Amino acid sequence: MRSIMMIVNEKREDAAKLASQVQVALEEREIAVVGAESDRDVELVLVFGGDGTILWSAQAARERSVPLLGVNLGHMGFLAEAEVSSLESLVDRVAAADYAVEERMTLELDVQMPDGSMQHDWAINEAAIMRTDLAHPAHFGIGVDGQGVSTYGADGIILSTPTGSTAYSYSAGGPVVWPDTEAVLMVPLAAHGLFTRPLVVGPNSELEVSILKQQWADIEVWCDGIRRITAPAGTRILCRPSKVPVKLARLSDTPFSARLVAKFDLPVSGWRRLGLEES
């Protein structure tokens, strides 16, 4: 019997209600629906919620190497594929396995503590390296491929995937990078120094952030805003593209540029007029 994992933002009554309706419809088609705690083999992770719920659910999809399909119940919904208004069509498409699969690059993080111990984590959007003392900047050393390139004080540093370039990184002034691009972004937050612009490196590069000794408080590393690592002075954070992607189920072939315009409600009317007025 086919199985699908369903993950729901239980804090939202509308999410639970809609998910229940979809579960009934799928079970009528002899497709079992299981929860996140299940160890059963599944073909898809179906998520009801906003981008936060989808980010949390990405762990389950990544571990099982199955696609994730998000139903947008949030504000932006950049990672979501389906809207509430299309639930009937969604059930039909899922039952028929009628969707394309798109792989999204993730980040691999090695956090080496001053005592030599190591912690590992990953992110599909970003790893945010943040100060905890709001009265003082943090002090960072920046390296690329083993070469030091800068030191500066800042509120923090964002290490982002192309997928995450429209999230926290974008709010911090980073560039929008198309999700099929293989790259890693480093975007400083309120940095003070001579070389503090965002960096974009290729898929074979490794970024390094060193937590310098002159800190007023520990630093925190947040992966996708969900998982936290506390990093004291003397910690080294190494970041590179992971070999394990997150797979997203796609119901349409709408290009990323069109999604970008729609999600940000960009003012593009008349963009091909070239400034010429009709006589």
C-alpha positions in Angstrom: 0.0 0.0 0.0 1.3 3.4 -0.9 2.1 5.8 2.0 2.4 9.6 2.3 3.7 11.4 5.4 1.6 14.4 6.4 3.0 17.2 8.6 0.6 19.9 9.9 1.1 23.1 11.8 -1.2 22.1 14.6 -1.2 25.7 16.0 -3.5 26.6 13.1 -7.0 25.3 13.1 -7.4 25.9 9.4 -4.3 23.8 8.7 -5.6 20.9 10.8 -9.0 21.1 9.2 -7.7 21.1 5.6 -5.2 18.4 6.3 -8.0 16.2 7.7 -10.0 16.7 4.5 -7.0 15.8 2.3 -6.2 12.7 4.5 -9.8 11.4 4.0 -9.6 12.0 0.3 -6.2 10.2 0.0 -7.3 7.2 2.1 -10.4 6.9 -0.1 -7.8 6.3 -2.9 -6.1 3.6 -0.8 -3.1 5.8 0.1 -2.1 5.5 3.7 -1.3 8.8 5.6 1.2 8.7 8.4 2.7 11.3 10.8 6.2 12.6 11.2 7.0 10.0 14.0 6.4 7.1 11.6 9.3 4.9 10.4 7.2 3.6 7.5 8.5 4.0 4.0 6.8 6.9 2.3 6.8 8.4 -1.2 6.1 12.0 -0.3 6.1 14.4 2.6 3.0 16.6 2.4 3.1 19.8 4.5 0.3 22.1 5.6 1.6 25.4 6.9 3.9 28.4 6.1 7.6 28.4 5.2 8.5 27.8 8.9 6.6 24.5 8.9 8.1 23.5 5.6 11.6 24.2 6.8 10.9 22.1 9.9 9.6 19.3 7.7 12.5 19.4 5.3 14.5 17.2 7.8 12.1 14.3 7.3 12.1 14.6 3.5 15.9 14.9 3.4 16.5 11.9 5.6 14.2 9.7 3.5 15.3 11.1 0.2 11.7 11.8 -0.9 10.1 14.9 -2.2 8.4 17.5 -0.1 5.2 19.2 -1.2 4.0 22.3 0.8 0.5 23.7 0.9 0.8 27.4 1.7 -1.1 28.7 4.7 1.4 31.4 5.6 2.2 34.8 4.2 5.0 34.4 1.7 5.1 30.7 1.0 8.2 30.7 -1.2 8.8 27.0 -0.6 5.2 26.0 -1.0 3.8 24.6 -4.2 0.0 24.4 -3.7 -2.6 26.9 -2.4 -5.6 26.2 -0.4 -7.9 27.0 -3.3 -6.5 24.0 -5.3 -6.9 21.2 -2.8 -9.1 19.0 -5.0 -6.6 19.2 -7.8 -3.8 18.6 -5.3 -5.3 15.3 -4.1 -5.7 14.1 -7.7 -2.1 15.0 -8.6 -0.7 13.4 -5.5 -2.7 10.3 -6.0 -1.5 10.0 -9.6 2.1 10.9 -8.5 1.8 13.7 -11.1 4.5 16.1 -10.1 8.0 16.9 -11.1 10.9 16.7 -8.6 13.3 19.6 -8.1 16.5 19.2 -6.1 17.5 22.1 -3.9 21.1 22.4 -2.6 21.7 22.4 1.1 24.6 23.5 3.3 26.8 21.3 5.5 28.2 22.9 8.6 31.1 21.8 10.8 31.4 23.7 14.0 34.8 23.2 15.7 34.7 24.2 19.3 37.8 25.6 21.1 38.3 22.3 23.0 38.5 20.4 19.6 35.1 18.9 19.7 32.9 19.1 16.6 29.2 19.6 16.0 27.6 19.1 12.6 24.4 20.6 11.1 22.8 21.5 7.8 20.4 24.0 6.3 18.3 24.4 3.2 17.8 28.2 3.7 20.6 29.6 5.8 22.9 29.3 8.8 22.7 32.6 10.7 25.7 33.3 13.0 24.4 35.8 15.5 25.7 37.9 18.4 23.8 37.5 21.7 25.1 40.7 23.4 22.9 43.4 21.9 25.1 46.1 23.3 28.3 45.0 21.5 29.1 43.7 18.0 30.6 40.3 17.5 34.1 39.9 16.0 34.6 37.6 13.0 37.4 36.3 10.9 36.4 35.4 7.3 38.1 32.8 5.1 37.5 31.3 1.7 39.2 28.0 0.7 41.7 28.3 3.6 42.6 31.9 2.8 41.8 34.6 5.2 40.0 37.5 3.4 38.7 39.9 6.1 38.1 40.5 9.8 35.3 42.8 11.1 32.8 43.5 13.7 29.1 42.8 12.9 25.8 41.9 14.3 26.1 38.6 12.6 26.8 36.7 9.3 24.3 34.8 7.1 25.5 31.8 5.1 22.8 31.1 2.6 21.9 28.8 -0.2 20.3 30.1 -3.4 17.0 28.9 -2.0 17.6 31.0 1.1 18.6 34.1 -0.9 14.9 35.3 -0.9 14.7 34.8 2.9 16.9 36.3 5.7 19.8 36.9 3.4 17.6 39.1 1.1 16.4 41.1 4.1 20.0 41.8 5.0 20.9 43.1 1.5 22.1 39.9 -0.2 21.4 39.2 -3.8 18.6 37.1 -5.2 20.2 33.9 -6.7 18.2 31.6 -8.9 17.7 28.2 -7.1 19.3 26.1 -9.8 22.6 28.0 -9.3 25.3 26.1 -7.4 26.6 28.7 -5.0 26.9 29.8 -1.4 26.3 33.3 -0.2 28.0 35.0 2.8 26.0 38.2 3.8 27.2 40.3 6.8 24.7 41.9 9.1 25.5 45.6 10.0 29.2 45.0 9.5 32.0 47.6 10.2 35.1 47.1 8.1 36.8 47.7 4.7 35.7 44.4 3.1 32.2 43.7 4.3 30.2 43.3 1.1 28.2 40.0 0.4 30.3 37.2 -1.1 29.1 34.6 -3.5 31.3 31.5 -4.0 31.1 28.4 -6.2 30.1 24.9 -5.3 33.7 23.7 -4.7 34.6 26.4 -2.2 34.5 26.3 1.6 33.6 29.3 3.7 35.1 29.7 7.1 33.9 32.0 9.9 36.1 32.2 13.0 34.7 33.6 16.3 37.6 35.9 17.3 38.8 36.1 20.9 37.5 39.6 21.8 33.9 38.6 22.4 31.6 40.0 25.0 29.3 37.0 24.9 28.9 33.6 23.1 27.7 33.5 19.5 24.7 31.4 18.4 24.5 29.6 15.1 20.9 29.1 13.9 20.2 26.6 11.1 17.0 27.6 9.3 15.9 29.3 12.4 15.2 26.0 14.0 18.3 24.3 15.4 20.8 26.2 17.5 24.5 25.8 18.3 26.2 27.9 20.9 29.7 29.0 19.7 32.1 30.6 22.2 35.2 32.6 21.2 37.7 30.5 19.4 35.1 28.5 17.5 35.6 27.8 13.8 32.6 27.4 11.5 33.2 25.7 8.2 30.4 25.7 5.5 30.2 24.0 2.1 27.5 22.7 -0.2 26.2 19.4 0.9 25.9 16.3 -1.2 22.4 15.6 0.2 19.7 17.9 -1.3 16.2 18.5 -0.3 13.7 17.4 -3.0 10.7 19.6 -3.7 7.6 18.3 -5.6 6.5 20.8 -8.3 3.0 20.8 -9.7 3.7 23.5 -12.4 6.7 24.5 -14.6 6.3 28.2 -13.7 9.8 29.7 -13.9 11.5 31.1 -10.8 11.3 34.6 -12.2 7.5 34.5 -12.3 7.4 33.1 -8.8 9.6 35.9 -7.7 7.4 38.6 -9.2 4.2 37.0 -7.7 5.6 36.4 -4.2 7.1 39.9 -3.9 4.3 41.6 -5.8 6.9 43.3 -8.0 5.8 46.4 -10.0 6.6 45.1 -13.5 3.7 46.5 -15.5 5.0 48.1 -18.8 8.5 46.9 -18.3 9.0 46.4 -22.1 7.9 49.9 -23.1 11.5 51.1 -22.9 10.4 54.5 -21.8 8.8 55.4 -25.1 5.5 57.1 -25.3 3.0 56.5 -28.1 2.4 59.6 -30.2 
